[in-house]
Amino acid sequence: MEEAEELKLVKRAQDGDQEAFQQLVENYQRKVYSICYGMLKNKQDSLDVSQEVFIKVFKYLENFNHNSSFYTWLYRITYNKCIDFIRKQKRRSEVDYDDTIQRSTEVEGDENILPSTLGLQPDRVYGRKELREKMLEALDTLSEKHRTILILREVEGLAYEEMADVLGISKGTVMSRLYHARRYFQDAIKEYLGDQITVE
């Protein structure tokens, strides 16, 4: 959907059009889930937080002032909701926290993290599904901030300025963090797959 059309849809939703709001949800629910899953690494938690994101969007949509794009505003809410969830989890016992970060490789939305991203050549690897699972395992080894910035850039395709807006950091910090995140990811995937891949 073009930005001009999307803004019209947002305006209709701000004016109380329930169908317009539902269309916004349908347009972005998979993307929001993808970010949540990348940060939280748990299917049910990601579904719950995704729902909380859209509840907050519905509640505060009238405050969206069109100074930035709608999806940047939405992603910022998503990121902040995930951070809030992670902080709450860290207040629990270590055992409970460990239980929340177990990964299921059967999660809907995992297919958004593709072998063709992040400099990998999938034709050198033994299979798309197996590679995706190894990529998800490699992402798990990264810190929260590096995992998040990779998802925003490589999966969601946000520009540097948009990522800076979502994360509340400077463009220079975005570039530096993304550079290091890519290097860490490449090192991790090499560790899992060895000579079966070539990292560009």
C-alpha positions as CSV (number, residue, x, y, z in Angstrom):
1,M,0.0,0.0,0.0
2,E,1.3,3.4,-0.9
3,E,2.0,5.9,1.9
4,A,-0.7,8.3,0.7
5,E,-3.3,5.6,0.7
6,E,-2.2,4.4,4.1
7,L,-2.4,7.9,5.6
8,K,-6.0,8.1,4.3
9,L,-6.7,4.8,6.0
10,V,-5.2,6.0,9.2
11,K,-7.2,9.2,9.1
12,R,-10.4,7.1,8.6
13,A,-9.5,5.0,11.6
14,Q,-8.8,8.1,13.7
15,D,-12.3,9.3,12.8
16,G,-13.7,6.1,14.2
17,D,-14.0,3.9,11.1
18,Q,-13.7,0.4,12.6
19,E,-13.2,-1.3,9.2
20,A,-10.2,1.1,8.5
21,F,-8.6,0.1,11.8
22,Q,-9.2,-3.6,11.1
23,Q,-7.5,-3.1,7.7
24,L,-4.4,-1.5,9.4
25,V,-4.3,-4.5,11.8
26,E,-4.4,-7.0,8.9
27,N,-1.7,-5.0,7.0
28,Y,0.7,-5.1,9.9
29,Q,-0.1,-8.0,12.2
30,R,2.5,-10.4,10.7
31,K,5.2,-7.7,10.7
32,V,4.5,-6.8,14.3
33,Y,4.5,-10.5,15.3
34,S,7.8,-11.0,13.4
35,I,9.4,-8.2,15.5
36,C,8.0,-9.5,18.7
37,Y,9.1,-13.1,18.0
38,G,12.6,-11.9,17.1
39,M,12.9,-10.1,20.4
40,L,11.0,-12.5,22.7
41,K,11.7,-15.8,21.0
42,N,8.5,-17.4,22.3
43,K,5.3,-17.9,20.2
44,Q,2.7,-17.3,22.9
45,D,4.5,-14.3,24.4
46,S,4.9,-12.8,20.9
47,L,1.2,-13.3,20.2
48,D,0.2,-11.7,23.5
49,V,2.5,-8.7,23.1
50,S,1.3,-8.3,19.5
51,Q,-2.2,-8.1,20.8
52,E,-1.1,-5.5,23.4
53,V,0.5,-3.5,20.6
54,F,-2.7,-3.1,18.6
55,I,-4.7,-2.4,21.8
56,K,-2.3,0.5,22.5
57,V,-2.5,1.6,18.8
58,F,-6.3,1.7,19.0
59,K,-6.2,3.6,22.3
60,Y,-3.7,6.2,21.1
61,L,-4.3,6.4,17.4
62,E,-5.8,9.8,17.8
63,N,-2.4,11.0,19.0
64,F,-0.6,10.0,15.8
65,N,0.2,13.3,14.2
66,H,1.6,12.2,10.8
67,N,5.0,13.7,11.4
68,S,6.5,10.3,10.8
69,S,5.1,7.3,8.8
70,F,2.5,5.2,10.5
71,Y,4.6,2.0,10.3
72,T,7.5,3.8,12.1
73,W,5.2,4.9,14.8
74,L,3.7,1.3,15.0
75,Y,7.2,-0.3,15.1
76,R,8.3,2.1,17.9
77,I,5.2,1.0,20.0
78,T,6.1,-2.7,19.2
79,Y,9.7,-2.3,20.2
80,N,8.8,-0.5,23.5
81,K,6.1,-3.1,24.3
82,C,8.7,-5.9,23.8
83,I,11.2,-4.0,26.0
84,D,8.6,-3.6,28.7
85,F,7.8,-7.4,28.6
86,I,11.5,-8.3,28.8
87,R,12.0,-6.1,31.8
88,K,9.0,-7.7,33.5
89,Q,10.3,-11.1,32.8
90,K,13.7,-10.2,34.3
91,R,12.1,-9.4,37.6
92,R,11.0,-13.0,37.9
93,S,13.2,-15.9,39.1
94,E,16.0,-17.1,36.8
95,V,14.2,-20.4,36.3
96,D,11.0,-18.8,35.2
97,Y,12.9,-16.5,32.9
98,D,14.7,-19.4,31.3
99,D,11.4,-21.1,30.6
100,T,10.1,-18.0,28.6
101,I,12.9,-18.1,26.1
102,Q,12.6,-21.6,24.7
103,R,12.2,-21.5,20.9
104,S,9.8,-23.5,18.8
105,T,10.9,-23.9,15.2
106,E,7.3,-24.4,14.1
107,V,6.3,-20.8,14.7
108,E,4.3,-19.0,12.0
109,G,6.3,-16.1,10.9
110,D,9.8,-17.8,11.1
111,E,9.7,-18.0,7.3
112,N,10.2,-14.2,7.2
113,I,13.8,-14.7,8.2
114,L,15.2,-16.0,5.0
115,P,18.6,-17.5,4.0
116,S,18.9,-14.9,1.2
117,T,19.3,-12.2,3.8
118,L,22.3,-11.3,5.9
119,G,24.8,-12.2,3.3
120,L,24.2,-16.0,3.1
121,Q,24.3,-18.1,0.0
122,P,21.7,-20.7,0.5
123,D,22.7,-22.9,-2.4
124,R,25.8,-23.8,-0.4
125,V,23.7,-25.2,2.5
126,Y,21.9,-28.5,2.9
127,G,18.3,-27.2,2.9
128,R,16.1,-24.1,3.3
129,K,14.3,-25.3,6.4
130,E,17.4,-26.5,8.1
131,L,19.2,-23.3,7.4
132,R,16.3,-21.2,8.7
133,E,16.4,-23.2,12.0
134,K,20.2,-22.6,12.2
135,M,19.8,-18.9,11.5
136,L,17.2,-18.6,14.3
137,E,19.6,-20.4,16.6
138,A,22.3,-18.0,15.6
139,L,20.1,-15.0,16.2
140,D,19.5,-16.4,19.7
141,T,23.2,-16.0,20.5
142,L,23.0,-12.2,19.8
143,S,22.2,-9.6,22.4
144,E,18.7,-8.1,22.4
145,K,19.8,-4.8,20.7
146,H,21.7,-6.6,17.9
147,R,19.0,-9.1,17.3
148,T,16.4,-6.3,17.1
149,I,18.3,-4.2,14.7
150,L,18.9,-7.1,12.3
151,I,15.2,-7.8,12.2
152,L,14.2,-4.2,11.6
153,R,16.7,-3.9,8.8
154,E,17.0,-7.4,7.2
155,V,13.4,-8.6,7.7
156,E,11.3,-5.5,7.9
157,G,13.5,-3.4,5.5
158,L,13.5,-0.2,7.5
159,A,15.8,2.6,6.5
160,Y,18.5,3.9,8.9
161,E,16.5,7.0,9.7
162,E,13.4,4.9,10.4
163,M,15.4,2.5,12.7
164,A,16.8,5.5,14.5
165,D,13.3,6.8,15.1
166,V,12.0,3.4,16.3
167,L,14.9,2.7,18.6
168,G,15.4,6.3,19.8
169,I,19.1,6.4,18.9
170,S,21.1,8.4,16.3
171,K,21.6,7.3,12.7
172,G,25.3,6.9,13.5
173,T,24.6,4.5,16.3
174,V,22.2,2.6,14.1
175,M,24.9,2.1,11.5
176,S,27.5,1.1,14.0
177,R,25.1,-1.3,15.8
178,L,24.0,-2.9,12.5
179,Y,27.6,-3.4,11.4
180,H,28.5,-5.2,14.6
181,A,25.2,-7.2,14.6
182,R,25.9,-8.5,11.1
183,R,29.5,-9.5,12.1
184,Y,28.3,-11.3,15.2
185,F,25.5,-13.1,13.3
186,Q,27.9,-14.1,10.6
187,D,30.4,-15.5,13.2
188,A,27.5,-17.4,14.9
189,I,26.1,-18.9,11.7
190,K,29.6,-20.0,10.7
191,E,30.0,-21.7,14.0
192,Y,26.8,-23.7,13.4
193,L,27.3,-24.5,9.7
194,G,31.1,-24.3,9.3
195,D,32.3,-24.6,5.7
196,Q,28.8,-25.3,4.3
197,I,28.2,-21.6,3.8
198,T,29.9,-18.6,2.3
199,V,29.3,-15.3,4.0
200,E,29.6,-12.3,1.7
